[in-house]
């Protein structure tokens, strides 16, 4: 049996990782900005909507939990892709455009 060819990961073992480091830094910075921007926005959102600041913060936290469950959990992602992806795409297609 012939030997297997090295995979791309093995072939690129000595490659520079500057792009990966830059992506990690920018992602961390972007999430930090998004998360801490809520502190500055809670007051105006509460005044405009009449909601309690705790409710605004709780809604943001709930949104983060839902996005985590949808994006990270393999079972959730597989279920959405298998069952709801087509229906979501069809519903999106029927939405009126402005």
N, C-alpha and C positions, 0 to 999 in steps of 0.2 A: 504494500500500500504506500503510495507516495506521501511525502511529508506535506503537511498543510502549509499554505502560504501565510506569512504573518498578517495579522489583522491590521487595520489602519491604526488602532490604538497602540499596538506594539511598534508599528513602523514610525509613528509620530512621538515616540517616547521622549526623545531629546528635543522636541520642538519647543520654542518659547511659549510661555503661558501668559504673556502680557495682556492679550485680549480677554482672557478669562478673568484675570485680576481686575481689569477695568470694568467688566460687566458686573462682577461681584460688588465692587465699590459703588457703581452707579445704581444698582438695584437697592442696596442698603440705604443709600442716600435718598432715593426716590420714595421708598416706603417710610423712611423717617420723616420726610417732608409731608407726605400725605397724612401720616398719623398725627403729627404734632400741629398741623395746620388746623385741625379740628378745635384745638384749644382757642385759637384766635377767632374761629368762626362760630363757636357755641353761642356767644352773646348775641350777635346779629341774627342768627337763625332763631334763637328763642324769642327775640323781640318781634321778628317778622311773623312767626307762626303762632306765637302765644304758648308754645310748648315749654315745659319745664326743662332746664338745662340737663337734668339727669335723664330725661326721656330722649333728648337729642343724642347724648353720649351713649345711652343704652342701645338706641337704634343703630348707631355707627358700629358698636361692638357686635351686635347681632349680625349686621351685614358682613363684618369680617369673619365671623364664625361660619356663616353660610358659604361665603366665598372659599374659605379654607376647606370645608367639607366637599364642596363641588369640585375644587381644583386639585386637591391632594389625595383624597381617599380613592383608591383604585376601584373599589366596588361602586361608589357613587359615579365616578367618571365613566366606568363601563356601562352602568345602567342608563345614564343619560345618553351616551353615544348609541346604545343598542335600541332603546325604546323611545326616548323623547327627542332625539336629534332631528328625526324626520318631521315630527309634529311641530317642533319649534321652527324649523325652516319653513314649513308650509304656512304656519301662522304669521311669521315675519313677512312672507311674500304677500299675504293678504292685507297687511296693514296699509292704510291710506298714506300716500306720500304727500308732503307739503310742497 
